């Protein structure tokens, strides 16, 4: 079943990819119904961006499905495959639909199915992580629903009719809120590391081409219309999130959480460059990130499956026991760091050059450069843990022959994909010449050198105690974890209890059921007195009527 589905999805990705080279726009429209002067339609918008991204999503999904044959082959449940297929279909629906109704269905489908996949392993940790994931995303889902209601006022749910809205600014602000929650920007950053409770193949999909990239793709798709609203604030939020994720990843010991935090950092980089005005470069980094991040998660899954641990401190001697996996992890880490001529290099180098060329303020540039520094630091830490010759734990290595296909295909994409996409994508856009000085070009290399020096000085206990204290205080994700998981729920529960005590158990109870009960009880008592004195009552009435007739 895994093999058949992966083959079907792979063939579909090839067909869609060949449509990309047609360089044409195709609209497929199905009219569902008309109600209250609103036309409800199902539309597929097949332009070069939607086709290319959906092809990449299906290609990575086919490799993940094939990988799942190894990773989930002995799973006793039979719900994994249907959930993954629905997950992929929800993402493709959101990508290909220019209709707000279709986007909402795909968006809600991603949120609901991601919750079911996070709680796939039914234990307490998974349940808590699932609750954090779905509750954090529901705010963005509510913003999508409200934006759909606002768009209905224009008489059509298509994005082409947004200019007919009177309150289109509110519409775009709601879309910005939805995208920020889905891409886990501050203050919604906690749910992304928590979602690591899902199986590793799902983590590879979530962090490469689905779910978290849905918000970024929504921004990229409609950035010409929404980039003028709150762009400075979004850039500050995204750069702060990138800074937060990079420092947190440096002190994290969980292998999957480090990769998750690196995803958060790269998503923030995409959003910041997008709202600086370069749509194609942000899309380019989205695709190159999808290649090396999916491959990195799949390779990490093999290491976790073999060592039965996610702790970096328990890993070692992987070059001897898992040579193919270790080589792939090294390639992915180098691509994440922007090593020359891997796919991450082509997009990250252009992004940093664009930041320098754009002449942004010193605060944003400092956050970017420090984040780049710590990206090299935690990449180096993962690299050293993988190539270390010290075997810290006894385990039985296992690299199945079936894994050569997905890992081999994705490795080729990581090595050659950036070069190929740089030629393909920038032919569809107007090239912008970047003129920067030689000193600015050397900044990235200097930052990497400083990062390596800082890492070894820290390992040799030469680093300042003050610097260590400051960075350790940043390690708790700026206290977003206790705020999101302890303080906010506790305050909400306390407020809810006070409201229920004062309102539902107080005034509402007195003015409602309790008061009504008292009135009815008094009426029943008076009625009961009349019924107990039936003979006297009839005698008094008879005498009264008799005397009235005599008069």
Secondary structure, DSSP 8 states (H G I E B T S, - for coil): -HHHHHHHHHHHHHHHHHHHTT---EEEEEEEEEETTEEEEEEEEE-HHHHHHHHHHHHHHHHHHHHHHHHSTT-S-S-HHHHHHHHHHHHHHHHH--BHHHHHHHHHHHHHHHHHHHTSS-SHHHHHHHHHHHHHHHHHHHHHHHHHHHHHTTTB-BGGGGGG-S-HHHHHHHHHHHHHHHTT-TTS-HHHHHGGGS-HHHHHHHHHTSTHHHHHHHHHHTHHHHTTSSHHHHHHHHHHHHHHHHHHHHH--BHHHHHHHHHHHHHHHHHHHHHTT-HHHHHHHHHHHHHHHHHHHHHHHHHHHHHS--BGGG---HHHHSHHHHHHHHHHHHHHHT-TTSHHHHHHHHHHHHHHHHT--HHHHHHHHHHHHHHHHHHHHHHHHHH-----S-------TTHHHHHHHHHHHHHHHHHHHHHHHTTSS--------HHHHTHHHHHHHHHHHHHHHHHTT-S-HHHHHHHHHHTTGGGHHHIIIIIHHHHHHHHHHHHIIIIIIIIHHIIIIIHHHHHHHHHHHHHHHHHHTHHHHHHHHHHHHHHHHH-
